[in-house]
Amino acid sequence: MQRDTIRVISPVDGQLYAEHPLASAADIQRAIDAADTARRDWRQTSLAERRSICLAAVDELLKDRQRLGEEISWQMGRPVRDTTSEIDGFAERARYMIDVAERALSDMIVPGDDGVVRFIRRAPLGIVFCIVPWNYPYLTAVNSIVPALMAGNTVLMKPSSQTPITGERIGQAFRDAGLPQGVFQPLLLSHRDTLDMVSSGRLNHVVFTGSVAGGRAIERAAAGCFIDLGLELGGKDPAYLRADADLEFAVENIVDGAFFNAGQSCCAVERIYAHDDIYQEFVERLLDRVYQYQLGDPLQPATTLGPMVNADAARRVGKQVQQAVARGARAGIDISCFDSPGAAYLAPQVLLDVDHSMPIMRDETFGPAVGVMKVDSDQQAIELMNDTPFGLTASLWTRDREAAEVIGRQLEVGTCLMNRCDYLDPALAWSGVKDSGKGYSLSRLGYQRLTRPQSFYLRGDH
């Protein structure tokens, strides 16, 4: 009987790029059994040994960064000039989490009476199941995989069906680094098999990055299993320019934050609020900057804006833009200035005269389109930034650090950034509120989600 397969249709040219068989039911059971067996020995290895293997795996990936970058471009469309930086980012985050592991996992000593030793130790959970998206298949994977392994867990990884090759590459890097068999295993899975694994009762933690609908499906599948979930879901991240913003610096960074990776990032800038005093000049500079993008074949070095992940995604974003225009928004960009090589290629768009009755300002876009609104005060900006079902990041553009902190405390987001956007610092906890998800990853705190506290009360002989 022939297995079902994953067929990767490249957004670059609409052609079949790769085809791989899905894991069978027997494959899945063998993988879970192997992870369950391996965890008993892996949790007993020293932190120094885990560190050595994980660092070696990072080095193995870096050896082939150029080929891995080109594979990303073919699978999901990001310009090749930007894809190798994802491998570098994988290495940066991995090394940070490896470096902080000893401190994050150290015993918490509790002073006690004479003859009694008390401490709390972080114990591994067991089997961690990581469900990884296509938009940043290496960067999102590293957030959980490396700290999970460092904490003594075994890991099963489901790569996206759009970027299945990334699972193979990570698995090979760990094998070449000497990771014992069964400790890390990638699996190509259907949605049904993924949910069945979550509800199997054999996993100890699930990390999912994807859509809100996908997160809800994961929660339903896990009901009654008494396992914790880490869910990084959607975003509708705002940027707010106060009257004292450095416009040249802000425009350069906000445009990149909105249109990098064709806007296909959970923490991309999707809506902009500019103070009335600088609004007009900001818009003029913003539009000039957007017109500088080169839309085209992502394998060409001159291309700065590649296709979206597929034609359906491009149509969805285009429809959201059209709905806003039908309600009175004004398109700031003449898209006829951009050549479109195929159905997945979407010209960048900046919408003016928008308001919060339009989905473009409240619902996730996940594409190269952004709306800009004028505001007259910090308070109005705060109210508008919070007026969305999402709460991942927000960026504030100002020369006043105290004002940024005051505003940030009033924002319903996981991360508040000043004079930076679309950025994830591995030293800080990565989290979201509302429909942006639950749980957190990275930083020393990230290890708490991948371990459980085990208490020790050791009394001397009597």
DAURNOR-V530336 format. One record per backbone hydrogen bond with DSSP energy under -0.5 kcal/mol. CO is the residue of the C=O (numbers start at 1). NH is the residue of the N-H. E is the energy in kcal/mol with one decimal. If there is no record, write none. Layout:
# DAURNOR-V530336
co = {CO;CO}
nh = {NH;NH}
e = {E;E}
This chain:
# DAURNOR-V530336
co = {4;5;6;6;7;8;8;8;10;15;18;20;24;25;26;27;28;29;30;31;32;33;34;35;36;37;37;38;38;39;41;41;42;46;47;48;49;50;51;52;53;54;55;56;57;58;59;60;61;62;64;65;66;67;68;69;70;71;72;72;73;79;79;80;83;83;84;85;86;87;88;89;90;91;92;93;94;95;96;97;98;100;101;103;105;107;108;109;110;113;115;116;117;118;119;120;121;121;123;126;126;127;127;128;128;129;129;130;130;131;134;136;138;139;140;141;141;142;142;143;144;145;146;147;148;149;154;155;156;157;157;158;160;163;164;164;165;166;167;168;169;170;171;172;173;174;175;180;183;185;187;188;190;191;192;193;194;195;197;198;204;205;206;206;207;208;211;212;213;214;215;216;217;218;219;220;222;228;229;230;230;231;231;232;237;237;238;239;240;240;241;242;245;246;247;248;249;250;251;252;253;254;255;256;257;259;260;261;263;265;267;268;268;270;271;272;273;274;275;275;278;279;280;281;282;283;284;285;286;287;289;290;293;294;294;297;298;300;305;310;311;312;313;314;315;316;317;318;319;320;321;322;323;324;324;325;330;330;333;334;335;339;342;344;344;349;350;351;352;355;358;359;359;362;367;368;370;371;372;373;375;377;378;379;380;381;382;383;384;386;389;391;392;392;393;394;395;396;396;397;399;400;401;402;403;404;405;407;408;411;415;417;417;424;425;426;429;430;433;433;434;435;436;438;439;441;442;443;444;445;445;446;446;447;448;450;452;454;456;457;458}
nh = {22;7;8;20;9;10;17;18;14;10;8;6;28;29;30;31;32;33;34;35;36;37;38;39;40;40;41;41;42;43;44;45;45;50;51;52;53;54;55;56;57;58;59;60;61;62;63;64;64;65;68;69;70;71;72;73;74;75;76;77;77;82;83;84;86;87;88;89;90;91;92;93;94;95;96;97;98;99;100;101;101;104;105;106;122;109;120;111;118;116;460;118;458;110;456;108;123;454;452;128;154;204;205;130;156;131;207;132;158;209;137;140;142;143;144;144;145;146;147;442;148;149;150;151;153;152;128;185;130;159;187;132;163;166;167;168;169;170;171;172;173;174;175;176;177;179;178;183;155;157;189;23;194;195;196;197;198;199;200;201;228;129;208;230;131;232;215;216;217;218;219;220;221;222;223;223;225;206;231;208;232;233;438;210;270;271;395;273;242;397;275;245;247;250;251;252;253;254;255;256;257;258;259;260;269;262;263;264;265;268;422;237;270;371;239;373;241;375;278;279;282;283;284;285;286;287;288;289;290;291;292;293;295;304;305;300;80;303;296;314;315;316;317;318;319;320;321;322;323;324;325;326;327;327;329;328;332;352;335;337;338;341;345;308;346;370;332;372;330;358;361;362;363;389;369;349;351;272;354;274;276;381;382;383;384;385;386;387;387;388;435;433;414;415;238;417;240;398;419;242;401;404;405;406;407;408;409;410;411;413;394;396;419;426;428;443;431;441;391;436;437;234;233;231;432;430;446;446;447;448;449;449;450;450;451;125;123;121;119;459;117}
e = {-3.0;-0.5;-0.6;-2.3;-0.8;-0.7;-3.6;-1.1;-2.1;-2.6;-3.1;-3.7;-2.4;-2.1;-2.4;-2.3;-2.4;-2.6;-2.6;-2.4;-2.5;-2.4;-2.7;-1.8;-0.6;-0.8;-0.6;-0.5;-2.7;-2.0;-1.0;-0.6;-1.3;-2.2;-2.6;-2.2;-2.1;-2.6;-2.6;-1.8;-2.2;-1.9;-2.1;-2.0;-2.1;-2.2;-1.4;-0.6;-1.3;-1.4;-2.4;-2.4;-2.0;-2.1;-2.0;-2.0;-2.3;-2.4;-2.9;-0.7;-1.9;-2.3;-0.9;-0.8;-1.5;-0.8;-1.7;-2.3;-2.4;-2.0;-2.4;-2.6;-2.6;-2.6;-2.0;-2.6;-2.4;-2.3;-1.9;-0.5;-0.7;-2.6;-2.5;-0.7;-0.6;-0.8;-2.0;-0.5;-0.6;-2.1;-2.7;-0.5;-3.3;-2.4;-2.8;-2.7;-0.7;-3.1;-2.7;-0.6;-2.4;-2.5;-1.2;-0.6;-2.5;-0.6;-3.0;-0.7;-3.1;-1.7;-0.7;-2.6;-2.3;-0.9;-0.5;-1.2;-2.6;-0.8;-0.6;-0.6;-2.2;-2.3;-2.7;-1.9;-2.4;-1.5;-2.9;-2.1;-3.1;-0.7;-3.1;-2.6;-0.6;-1.1;-0.9;-1.0;-2.2;-2.3;-2.4;-2.6;-2.1;-2.0;-2.1;-2.9;-1.3;-2.5;-1.4;-1.6;-3.3;-2.5;-0.7;-3.3;-2.1;-2.3;-2.3;-2.1;-2.0;-2.1;-1.2;-0.5;-0.7;-2.9;-0.5;-2.7;-3.3;-2.8;-2.2;-2.3;-2.0;-2.1;-2.3;-2.4;-2.2;-2.0;-0.8;-0.7;-2.5;-1.6;-0.5;-3.1;-0.6;-0.7;-1.5;-2.2;-2.8;-1.2;-2.4;-3.0;-0.7;-2.9;-2.2;-1.8;-1.1;-2.9;-3.0;-1.8;-1.9;-3.1;-2.4;-1.3;-2.4;-1.7;-2.3;-2.2;-1.6;-1.6;-1.4;-1.9;-1.6;-1.6;-0.6;-0.6;-0.6;-1.1;-1.8;-2.8;-3.0;-2.1;-1.7;-1.3;-2.7;-2.7;-2.1;-2.3;-2.9;-2.7;-2.0;-2.0;-2.2;-2.1;-1.3;-1.9;-0.6;-1.8;-2.1;-1.9;-3.4;-1.5;-2.0;-1.7;-2.4;-2.3;-2.2;-2.4;-2.3;-1.8;-2.2;-2.3;-2.4;-1.7;-2.3;-2.3;-1.0;-0.5;-2.5;-1.5;-0.6;-3.1;-1.0;-2.0;-1.8;-0.6;-1.5;-3.2;-0.5;-1.9;-3.4;-2.5;-2.9;-1.6;-2.1;-1.4;-3.0;-0.5;-2.1;-1.8;-2.9;-2.6;-0.8;-2.6;-2.3;-1.9;-2.7;-2.3;-2.1;-2.8;-1.9;-0.5;-0.9;-2.0;-2.9;-2.2;-1.4;-1.9;-0.6;-3.0;-2.5;-0.7;-3.0;-2.1;-0.8;-2.0;-2.1;-2.2;-2.6;-2.8;-1.9;-1.7;-1.4;-1.5;-1.6;-3.0;-0.5;-0.6;-2.2;-1.9;-0.7;-1.7;-0.6;-2.1;-1.5;-0.9;-2.2;-2.1;-0.6;-3.1;-1.3;-0.7;-1.1;-1.7;-0.7;-0.7;-0.6;-0.5;-0.7;-1.0;-3.2;-3.2;-1.8;-0.7;-2.9}
